[in-house]
Amino acid sequence: MILADKIAWITGASRGIGRATALEAARSGAAVVLSARSREALEPPAEEVRAIGNGPVHIVPMDVSDPQSIKAAFHEVHKTCGRLDVLVNNAGVLKEALIGMISDAQLDEVMRTNSYSVIRLMQSASRLMMRQKSGAIVNVTSLIGRTGNEGNLIYAASKAAVIGATKSAARELAAHGIRVNAVAPGIIKTDMIADIPSAKMQQLQSSIKLGRVGEPEEVARVITFLASDLASYVTGQIIGIDGGMWV
Ligand SMILES: NC(=O)c1ccc[n+]([C@@H]2O[C@H](COP(=O)([O-])OP(=O)(O)OC[C@H]3O[C@@H](n4cnc5c(N)ncnc54)[C@H](OP(=O)(O)O)[C@@H]3O)[C@@H](O)[C@H]2O)c1
């Protein structure tokens, strides 16, 4: 129960890594707040979290690409929970386009969803955590944010921004008892990778030293560790969860 008595807010909790993290956090004793764009999509994972039975479960719908929606959601979390111990910035989108084909709309959507949201949510959460003099933030970046990838220029840029924001926030917030880390998954079995053609998938898989793609639960466990006091001396770190794809 490494998150006992803690309130953990997880974005992008309707499916994939976010859903797995909400479940792992609940199993670890946390009261969980789940966010994604629609209440309807959050009901099934919230029901799974409730079934674990370790504490209250809150659904707070939010579009992370919209600053007003973030503000409203933060107020709701503050009003309902009164405090916030853990923030997991996991919501994200992947849009593929070669450099010459990138549209302004794609650029705008990916940067607002993957980067600006992380900065805005860290800003709101840290104000509250500073008053508590404690807190842990875990951002979800990507291996591609470190290495780049053909056809993923905007996504890579958006995730590299998360790495810079994580390290800067860790430096600023350490004095206030707040730790900030990120995980950088490689290839994880979720809807996000469902459209990768099988030939490309095989080629990618051959570069994974452990010889297989990862499961969302394998990311969730590392996020939960970083969010917990077991990681009390860890801040400003980017932890790869990629089966040795990047060593
Ligand atoms: N899967 C991988 O191989 C992989 C690798 C590296 C990094 N990642 C990162 O891991 C994170 C989770 O990805 P995943 O693989 O679990 O993908 P996923 O299954 O597609 O889930 C994405 C989540 O983000 C939410 N989301 C997307 N846009 C949103 C918005 N504007 N406002 C609020 N929520 C939004 C979605 O919720 P709704 O659509 O229900 O609103 C969903 O819950 C992402 O940041 C992704 O970049 C994934």
The ligand as an SDF file (V2000), in Angstrom:
LIG
                    3D

 48 52  0  0  0  0  0  0  0  0999 V2000
    1.5670    3.3520  -26.1990 N   0  0  0  0  0  0  0  0  0  0  0  0
    2.8300    3.6670  -26.4070 C   0  0  0  0  0  0  0  0  0  0  0  0
    3.5710    2.9160  -27.0670 O   0  0  0  0  0  0  0  0  0  0  0  0
    3.4200    4.9210  -25.8080 C   0  0  0  0  0  0  0  0  0  0  0  0
    4.7990    5.0950  -25.9140 C   0  0  0  0  0  0  0  0  0  0  0  0
    5.3820    6.2390  -25.3750 C   0  0  0  0  0  0  0  0  0  0  0  0
    4.5930    7.1770  -24.7300 C   0  0  0  0  0  0  0  0  0  0  0  0
    3.2390    6.9860  -24.6520 N   0  0  0  0  0  0  0  0  0  0  0  0
    2.4680    8.0220  -23.9820 C   0  0  0  0  0  0  0  0  0  0  0  0
    1.6720    7.4420  -22.9640 O   0  0  0  0  0  0  0  0  0  0  0  0
    0.5230    8.2530  -22.7300 C   0  0  0  0  0  0  0  0  0  0  0  0
   -0.7040    7.3600  -22.7420 C   0  0  0  0  0  0  0  0  0  0  0  0
   -0.8260    6.7900  -24.0260 O   0  0  0  0  0  0  0  0  0  0  0  0
   -1.5610    5.4090  -24.3200 P   0  0  0  0  0  0  0  0  0  0  0  0
   -0.6400    4.5850  -25.0950 O   0  0  0  0  0  0  0  0  0  0  0  0
   -2.1880    4.8710  -23.1100 O   0  0  0  0  0  0  0  0  0  0  0  0
   -2.6440    5.9550  -25.3750 O   0  0  0  0  0  0  0  0  0  0  0  0
   -4.2160    5.7780  -25.5140 P   0  0  0  0  0  0  0  0  0  0  0  0
   -4.6110    4.3880  -25.1890 O   0  0  0  0  0  0  0  0  0  0  0  0
   -4.5320    6.3440  -26.8570 O   0  0  0  0  0  0  0  0  0  0  0  0
   -4.7970    6.7400  -24.3730 O   0  0  0  0  0  0  0  0  0  0  0  0
   -4.6630    8.1340  -24.4620 C   0  0  0  0  0  0  0  0  0  0  0  0
   -5.3830    8.7600  -23.2930 C   0  0  0  0  0  0  0  0  0  0  0  0
   -5.2380   10.1820  -23.3890 O   0  0  0  0  0  0  0  0  0  0  0  0
   -6.5240   10.7820  -23.3100 C   0  0  0  0  0  0  0  0  0  0  0  0
   -6.5690   12.0160  -24.0820 N   0  0  0  0  0  0  0  0  0  0  0  0
   -6.1810   12.2250  -25.3570 C   0  0  0  0  0  0  0  0  0  0  0  0
   -6.4210   13.4870  -25.7160 N   0  0  0  0  0  0  0  0  0  0  0  0
   -6.9740   14.1080  -24.6340 C   0  0  0  0  0  0  0  0  0  0  0  0
   -7.4430   15.4150  -24.3720 C   0  0  0  0  0  0  0  0  0  0  0  0
   -7.3950   16.3900  -25.2960 N   0  0  0  0  0  0  0  0  0  0  0  0
   -7.9370   15.6900  -23.1450 N   0  0  0  0  0  0  0  0  0  0  0  0
   -7.9930   14.7310  -22.1870 C   0  0  0  0  0  0  0  0  0  0  0  0
   -7.5800   13.4740  -22.3800 N   0  0  0  0  0  0  0  0  0  0  0  0
   -7.0680   13.1610  -23.5860 C   0  0  0  0  0  0  0  0  0  0  0  0
   -7.4710    9.7320  -23.8750 C   0  0  0  0  0  0  0  0  0  0  0  0
   -8.7730    9.9600  -23.3550 O   0  0  0  0  0  0  0  0  0  0  0  0
  -10.1130   10.2190  -24.2290 P   0  0  0  0  0  0  0  0  0  0  0  0
   -9.7890    9.9640  -25.6600 O   0  0  0  0  0  0  0  0  0  0  0  0
  -11.0970    9.2470  -23.6310 O   0  0  0  0  0  0  0  0  0  0  0  0
  -10.4370   11.6550  -23.9260 O   0  0  0  0  0  0  0  0  0  0  0  0
   -6.8720    8.4550  -23.3060 C   0  0  0  0  0  0  0  0  0  0  0  0
   -7.3230    8.2500  -21.9890 O   0  0  0  0  0  0  0  0  0  0  0  0
    0.5330    9.3170  -23.8340 C   0  0  0  0  0  0  0  0  0  0  0  0
    1.0340   10.5170  -23.3230 O   0  0  0  0  0  0  0  0  0  0  0  0
    1.4780    8.7370  -24.8680 C   0  0  0  0  0  0  0  0  0  0  0  0
    2.0640    9.7300  -25.6570 O   0  0  0  0  0  0  0  0  0  0  0  0
    2.6330    5.8730  -25.1690 C   0  0  0  0  0  0  0  0  0  0  0  0
  1  2  1  0
  2  3  2  0
  2  4  1  0
  4  5  1  0
  4 48  2  0
  5  6  2  0
  6  7  1  0
  7  8  2  0
  8  9  1  0
  8 48  1  0
  9 10  1  0
  9 46  1  0
 10 11  1  0
 11 12  1  0
 11 44  1  0
 12 13  1  0
 13 14  1  0
 14 15  2  0
 14 16  1  0
 14 17  1  0
 17 18  1  0
 18 19  2  0
 18 20  1  0
 18 21  1  0
 21 22  1  0
 22 23  1  0
 23 24  1  0
 23 42  1  0
 24 25  1  0
 25 26  1  0
 25 36  1  0
 26 27  1  0
 26 35  1  0
 27 28  2  0
 28 29  1  0
 29 30  1  0
 29 35  2  0
 30 31  1  0
 30 32  2  0
 32 33  1  0
 33 34  2  0
 34 35  1  0
 36 37  1  0
 36 42  1  0
 37 38  1  0
 38 39  2  0
 38 40  1  0
 38 41  1  0
 42 43  1  0
 44 45  1  0
 44 46  1  0
 46 47  1  0
M  CHG  2   8   1  16  -1
M  END
$$$$
